[in-house]
């Protein structure tokens, strides 16, 4: 099952760094938050990714192109006449990943970005999340839950005192509707980390479609959207304050989303 990550937005609320790089490439520790998200999926055995890029998409492609340089010791020997012999990579380590970075456009909405990567998914279920949020959700259990109910879509819900889109979840874990957010609302919110059947592509009209509006709302009305309730850690990185908080957690060695070991990283 492939993992789709939305990484094409401008990150306008994070102007301190996102004017120079895409928000998913802003680092926590020494690695972009995009890497942290991918490491979580990889821990559970999902190694194939489709990145929906847009704003400064060339920087994402370049980072993956140079990934082995970031994770290995390098000797540069300029005494060698042949330029190809001047760089020696020691103890090369890279993740067992297959990564497809797709330029889904500068101004494309979330639904449009998902629609554009359909050729890379085919007629298979896939996972999807946002490139600016980390979580310690058990991906294995999430996928098992999705397969158990047979519906077209599953999203991960968390309960936080935040101003996000609010979900009306029934006792059967079905999402019945969305409603407008309100300050200090403690109702469940959509945290991403979705599992989607390929039928959801048919609900997306084009580049201007916001996935969180008509497609998800339609699935909710039809009883085809289920909620996987996550009681653990989740945090988006919309602002510098949130970035600083995640950075502090990482530096302390107690980052809740770090479910993988340090071996090879």
Phi, psi and omega in degrees: 000128181278156178245121178261130180237124178282116185221034187247359184285169183278332183066046187295336179278003181233046192295340183302318181246329188288352173287343180254339183207159175297146182303322178297347179263001175290134192273142164245118192072235179249007183234147179299153178300331176302317177298318179300317180297314181295323178299323178297314178295317182298326178303326181268008173097011179255111190242000183250122188235144171239115183262121178273095184263165179200270180301123181050044185297336179296332181290325177292316179298318181294322181297315179291326177299325183261012190303319180298332179290328181286335189248007183229159170277140186234136169251127175255114183249096184278002175279346179284136180286321181279119181305330182289343180262000187279345181242124178244123180263123181259139175048052182303129175224126171225157179289158177279054188255147165244116188238122174251116179260120185246128174283101183264013174100157182284315189250011182292138177282171186301318179295319179298322179295318178296318180299322184292336181265007179307318179300336181271351180259316182075206184263057183225153171296154179211164175257154180213139173209179183262147185276024181221023180219136179248152188202153176254028179297142177280103185296325179299315180291324178299313180295319179298319177298316180299315181293333185288330186262344174072013179272175185281337186208145173228134172241157176267128180250144175228157180249112181222156175276075183222166177264084179231177178293133187263141180251141171258103186252129180275177181294342179267011181071008175282140175273114184272330180191168170251155171218167184295145179288158174215148184300133177074013181285129182262017180285162180299145178235160179282116182260007184082220180046061185262158168237126189231139171277153183299344179298340181293337178300328182291344181271356183255118184283316183180200187300331185274001182280126173270116187300326183284353179261254190302314180301309181290323178296321177295317177298321179295316180298325183275359182073025184252009181240121182246157181246127171262110185281121180250123183261000183267215186272138169207139177206128173272168182234072182273335188227166176296324178300317179292323176297315180299323179294315179294322179297318180296318178299315182296315181295333181283348184078012183233041178287117186297332183280351182278089181266350181267166178270170181276355184299125177081004181245000000 
